[in-house]
Amino acid sequence: MHLKSDELAALRRIYALSQQQLGKELGVSAMHISYLESGQRSITPELVDKAVEKFALDTAKIVEIKKIVDSYSMKGVD
């Protein structure tokens, strides 16, 4: 499975986590999450595996999360 930077940000928003909280869940720093979300660093397969395990992710769930976050972003709620 692959996880893009905008999908990681959407996951964090849907679970109402700060970058620090998500970093703690995935074993990285808040700054690292910031770099990942902005595309300054690549999301490693190991980090994807941790996210899949922690949040029970599959492709369908990621698509649904992204749709929800995008629909709110379009309405100016972010």
N, C-alpha and C positions, 0 to 999 in steps of 0.2 A: 504494500500500500504506500501511496505517496501523499504527503501533506504539504500544501503550499502555504506561503506566509499569510495570505489573507484568510485561509481556512483556520490556521492556528489562532489568529486574532479573533475570528468568529467564534471559535470554540471557547476561548477565554471569556468573551462577552456573554455568550449564552449561559455559561456557568457562573457568571457574575464574579469572576476572579480578577484580582489585580495581577500585574505582571510578576510581582513578588510571590504571590500565592501560587500561580501556575508554575513558576520556576521551582518552587519548593516541591510541588507535586512531581515535577519531571526531573528533579535533581540538578538544576542549573540556576544561575543567578537571574535576577530581574533584568539586568542589563543584557544578558544573553537572550532572554525572551524578546526584549526590545529590538535587538539586532535581527533576530529571526523574523519578527513581524514586519520589520521595515525592509526585509530582503537583503540586509547587509551581510548576513551569514546564511549559509544553507542549512536546512533542517536535515540532520543525519538520519539514516535508517534506524539507528539505535533510539533516537529521540522519538521517532514516529512509533516505534514498538512500545515505548513507555506510555505514550499518549493513547495508543490503541488499548493497552491493558488498563490504564487508570480510568478511561472514560468509555470503555466498551465501544470503541469506534469501528465502524465499517464504512464502506463507500456511500451507502444509502444514507447513513446517519450524518456524515459530513455534508453531503448535498443538502439535506434538510436543514441542518444548522445554518449553512451558508444562506439558504433561501430566507430563513427567518430573520437573520441579522441584516441581510440586504434589504428586506422589505421595510424594516424599521429605519435603516439608514436613509432610504429614499424619502421617508416621511420627516426627516430631520431629527429623528430621535436616535442619538448615538451615544 
